[in-house]
C-alpha cells in the first residue's frame, strides 16, 4: 500500500505541476498532505514536516542571500566592464561574436537566474547578430548551453533541490563537481567556436556581396558603414542601393574599429545593463570585484558555511554600495520577487520530503525497486541516475524530479553502498539538457526575446546539450565525485 501511495503521490504531484494546475509551492504542500493522511500519518504529519524543515533552513538562507548578492552586483555594474570588453574585442568576426556570447552568458549565469542571464545576453548581443546578419538561433543555442551548464551552481536551483531532497549539505554536492563544471564549460566554448565558424562560412556563401571570400585577413578589417560589397582582393566597393535589411531593419557591415556598444547605445537602455541606471557605482568597481573574488574563494575553500558567507558578503556589499538605509531597503525590495519564489519553494518542499520519509513511503518504494532491479545493475545506480536525469528533467520540472524521483533512487542506491552525495552529484549532470525544456519559463523568454522558433532552437541545441551533460557525468566518474558501488 505504501508503494502504491508513494508512486501515486509522485505521479499526481508531477501531473499537477506539468499541466500547470497548481504552482510548485502549492503542489508541494497540498499533494503530500492529502496522501500523508491516506497513509495514516494523522496529526503526526506536522512533526514530520517540521523535522524535515529543520534541515532545509540553511539551503533557504543560501538561496536568499546569494540572490541578493549577485543581483546587487549586477545593479552596481560589476559585470558591465566585462560586457564592454567582450563586445569591443569581437570585431566583426562571427566566430568571435559567438564565442563572446558564450563567455557573457556563462559569466552572467553566476547570479543563478536564467531569466536575468537571457535578458542581459540578448540585450547585449542580439543587436550585433542583426547588424552582422547572423542567425539569432545561434545566439539562443549558445546562451542556453552556457546557462544550462552553469545552472549547477549551488544557488542556481537544482543543486539546492538535490541537497534539500536528500538532506545533505550543498557544499558536499557542488564542490566535488567543480571539475565537471569546468569540463562542461570547455565543451560549451568549443561548440560556440565551431558554431561561429559555421556561421562565418554560411555568411560568406550566402552573401558574398557583403562578406566575400577574403584572400587575407584584410577583408575582415574592411567594410563600410553603408555595407558595400567586398571584392576578391579584400577591397570594399561602393555601396549600391543602401544596406541590406533583415526584418525591415537596416544592417551595416561593421568595421573592426567601430564601437559595438558605448555609453549611449540605445540597445542597453531600459535593461539591467542600462549605462544610465541610478544604481551604478563605478568608483567602487575594484572593491566589488575584490569582494566577489573573496566570496567565491570562501565557497571553494569551504572554511565557513556557505549561507553565512553570502550573508556577510551581502551585508558588506549593501553597506558599502548603499550607505543610506532607504537605498538598502530599496535594493532588498527590488530582489524580493526572486527571493520569495525560490525560498518559498524550498520551505514547501519540507512537506513532500517529510511525508515521504515520515510515513515510510521512501523505504517501501526503494525496497520494491531493489527487488526489480537486477543485482548486477545496482552498483551503477549513480551512473544510471545521471543518464536518467537527462530525459527526465526535460520532460518534468526540477521540482518533480528532485523531490519526487531522486529520493527513491537514492534510497535504492544506499543498498549498494552509494552515498546520497554521489547520487545528488549525478542527478545534476542533466541540467544542460533540462534548461532547453519548454517547461522552463526562462528558455521561452530567451526564444521570445531573440524572435526564434522553439523548434529551430531545439534542432540546434538538444544534441549539443546532451553531449555536455554526458561529458560532465563522465568527468564526475573519472574524478571519483560519482562512484560505482
Secondary structure, 3 states (H helix, E strand, C coil): CHHHHHHHHHHHHHHHHHCCCCCHHHHHHHHHHHHHHHCCCHHHHHHHHHHHHHCCHHHHHHHHHHHHHHHHHHHHCCCHHHHHHHHHHHCCCHHHHHHHHHHHHHHHHHHCCHHHHHHHHHHHHHHHHHHCCCCHHHHHHHHHHHHHHHCCCCCCCHHHHHHHHHCCCHHHHHHHHHHHHHHHHHHHHHHHHHHHHHHHHHHHHHCCCCCCCCCCCHHHHCCCCCCCCECCCCCECCCCCCCCEECCEECCCCCCCCCCCCCCCHHHCCCCCCCCCCCCCHHHHHHHHHHHHHHHHHHHHCCCCHHHHHHHHHHHHHHHHCCCHHHHHHHHHHCHHHHHHHHHHHHHHHHHHHHHHHCCHHHHHHHHHHHHCCHHHHCCHHHHHHHHHHHHHHHCCHHHHHHHHHHHHHHHHHCCCCCHHHHHHHHHHHHHHHCCCCCCHHHHHHHHHCCCCHHHHHHHHHHHHHHHHHHHHHHHHHHCCCCCC
